[in-house]
Amino acid sequence: MVLTRKIQLFLNSNDPVAIEAHYQTLYRWRYIVFRSLNMVASHLFVQEQLKDFFYFTEDFHLKLADQTRDPEGVLNTSRLGTTNRLLSRLFKGQIPNDMLCCLNHSLSSVFAKEVKDYRNGDRALRSYQRNQPLPIKGRSIKQLAADGPEFVFNLFKIPFRTYLGKDRHKRVLLNRVCNGKIKLCNSSIVMENGKLFLLATFEVGQQEHRLDNGVIAEASLSVNYPIALQIEGEHYLIGNREEFLYRRLAIQAARQRVQRGATFNHGGHGRMRKTKAMEHYNGKEENYIDHKLHLYSRRLIDLCLKNGAATLILVNQQEKEEIAQADGFLLQNWSYGSLKQKIMYKAKLVGITVVVE
């Protein structure tokens, strides 16, 4: 199992000059990553489309292979090596090589999954924006150690300190990494509004629990009651309409009121001054619903473990999703996809089999 956790970071230094220099380095690396992603995507796309360049002369070879291994090949290295050499030639010394290698492998993997759609014209080539995360390898994080309730580490000679707050689960995962019990895989660093976050990816094993194959739990997902569970003759309602649907509609209505009132706000400095009050609601609904769905799915799995259920059935879920896709209100206000995803990955972590009817 691979888990991804978002951890806030701070630069572990009290020197304002050093902090400013580290931030400039990180932003410079992010700009190079942005350029690299678009350049690699363009090169991979051109290589793939060479077969359709029928207007070349007949003696032009179209086989994308290493010439040392295949006489008909037109490359002097492997296909993965072409983009790797491109990045090394342009940015060697300006950014750590581990970042370039990690970027090249991840983008080549994504391109290979989407190449069929490119050939058929079903989708356009990806265009990457400037706010791209910095890809890093797990081995690049050095000297990870606990420092009181937080953790410190070095990344390419830049000192970082975590901020975990009250989140005990992330602290447990990092402690297990320090003890060598689990592995820290390829991760990334995100810069959002001047803040730093580590999207840490952990490779963990499946937890062992005593489960009875004869015990089957049946769960029904809906917008009124997020989860209705039946197990061993007992019925449980997880969440309710007031805290899920009504609260969600209240946030939407509040944002709409502020949006309508923005027309009469004093301008002064243009659009940003008029819409300043709306910033309070940016991501408010999304964060609230995501938090609630995590609580609901966690409660569901805990009840299954308590009763030893080895199988969890989502009753009539496919039919409900088809109805929701045809209903605009349900499609907007019932996050069935996110809830189902959270249930499935939490169930997989503890060894419960999920069946979607």
Secondary structure by P-SEA (a helix, b strand, c coil): cbbbbbbbbccccccaaaaaaaaaaaaaaaaaaaaaaaaaaaaaaaaaacccccccccccccccccccccccccccccaaaaaaaaaaacccccccaaaaaaaaaaaaaaaaaaaaaaaacccccccccccccccccccccccccccccbbbbbcccbbbbbbbcccaaaaaaaaaaaaccccccccbbbbcccbbbbbcccccccccccccccbbbbbbbcccccbbbbcccbbbbcccccccaaaaaaaaaaaaaaaaacccccccccccccccccccccaaaaaaaaaaaaaaaaaaaaaaaaacccbbbbcaaaaaaaaaaacaaaaaccaaaaaaaaaaaaaaaabbbbbcc
